[in-house]
Amino acid sequence: MMTAIRIEFLKWFQTMKVTWSEVFVYRFNFLLMVIGPMLVLFFIKYNVWSSIYQGASGQEINGYTFEEMVSYHLWFMIVSMLSMAYSGQDLAEDIRLGRISSYLIYPINFWQFNTARFLSIECIQVGIVLITLSTTYLGFSHILGEFNPSAFFAGFAISFLVGVFWFTIQYTTGLLAFWFEETWTFRVLFQIIAHFLSGAIIPLDFYPSWLVAILDYSPFPTLAYVPVKIFLGSYTELWKAAFTLLFWIIISAGIAAWVWKRGLKLYTAAGM
Amino acid sequence: MGRMWNHAKQRVVHYLRVYFGFFSTCFIATMSFRIHFVLLIVMDLFFYISTLGSIHIIYNHVSMIGPWNREQLLFFVSVMLTIQQCHMTFVSENFWIFSSTIRTGALDFILLKPISALFSAFFRHIRPGSFINILIAWGTVIYYGMEVHLDLLAWLLLPFCILLGLVLASSLDMVIASSMFWMLEGTGINFLRIELQELSRWPDFIYGSITSRILTIVVPILLIGSAPVRFLFDHSDWLPLLGLGVAIIVVWVVLHFVWNAGLNLYESASS
């Protein structure tokens, strides 16, 4: 029994090690593809809101001071670092070019391989987040607010669940390559919609109340607005957020399993 | 002089014919994947809605951002969306392919062709699926142009200004993409391009003075949209538009240098 667990662990760990080597070989690429967009987005938001608050003579806008707005977007950057690093862009190519044939024989299957990759990137991201937060706390602690350990760990846990949700979405859209030549449009389309409706661009408090009421029935607020508010210590319905995310993770994982089963029947193992 | 003119004319006609050939093959390829074609249109539409919608939401709580009101900023964003839509349609696809073109040695075949390698590398792939959205983007420009009461001269110069912005955006991207010659894996460079595009999607006044100067003079991405729109709003504000013209010339000189240096470094992976 112990040997079986050990073998299973080694399988996953070796896959994670391979991903780490890939990331560290192409460090500059990883920086440009994963870290760069998040930093640039934060930089733009900082400048846009600076310009907006200058016009508002330093007053509050919809209950947010300038520092609170910057804090919101800084914590969103942390959430996105923890949840959106895995892109899954190779999935579709693996299917289209017949590379998944190997996973049908290997002791590690396609889902396990990609989940191990996701986990390895999550580990790197946790390191990057800790470095980002420590440096920010050293220089700009007034923006991040007082360190609240329970809010911090709760935020981390929810952000990890957001990451798992994004992973299942990326995985499912990638599997559509069994039917479609290009699948990145599905992925980007979902990202655009989620970005707009999750509070990633503007806090949801600014949105019309009727739209926020509708969004409460969707997973979108839990992808950005809710985790940020948890980090800030102003969202107390932690279990509601966790259950919402788990519910949508189970739904999307179920769809992924169904798509894989159906898709495999169509698979022609091109190139063999 | 006459012979030179005829020669130049023949070359332009030749390149137009080649470009038409590129276009027709891309159109046929696109028509083979109709769902992808439709999804591209839907994706761009959602992007427009989210971009313009976000600005509407902000302006529901403030009256001005910098010196501009809601309609002025929406006009600027519409101009940027049009430039980027044209960019996505005519050139963007090529930068994504260029990385693998170098890595796999497919550039050999481009270099062997009796046309400019730069032209063949960066204008070969067109995305016909985005054509419909150019019309929609133009629709938003015209709508917000009427909202900000553009005068006759501004309306006449609008297509020319958008074209200048597009030329600068594409030229800068070609320089950045050429840096892939120095990398083993160039996909990340495309993300750098996208990040610079994100920065240019906002007017120059939102950035602090040092950032604004760097992004106007060193990497002139803020000239892409801010220079034409500022001139269209106020014709006495022509200096940034002149800067845009100068920037295009400078970027092309740099591109010529970087491209040739990159070609000297290219090792032809397939041979």
Interface residues (C-beta under 8 A of the other chain):
Chain A: Y26 F28 N29 F30 L31 L32 M33 G36 P37 V40 L41 F43 I44 N47 V48 S50 S51 I52 Q54 G55 A56 I61 N62 F180 E181 E182 T185 F186 V188 L189 I192 I193 H195 F196 I201 I202 F206 Y207
Chain B: F33 I35 H36 L39 L40 V42 M43 F46 F47 I49 S50 G53 S54 I57 I58 N60 H61 V62 S63 M64 I65 G66 M183 L184 E185 T187 G188 I189 F191 L192 I194 E195 E198 L199 W202 F205 I206 Y207 G208 T211
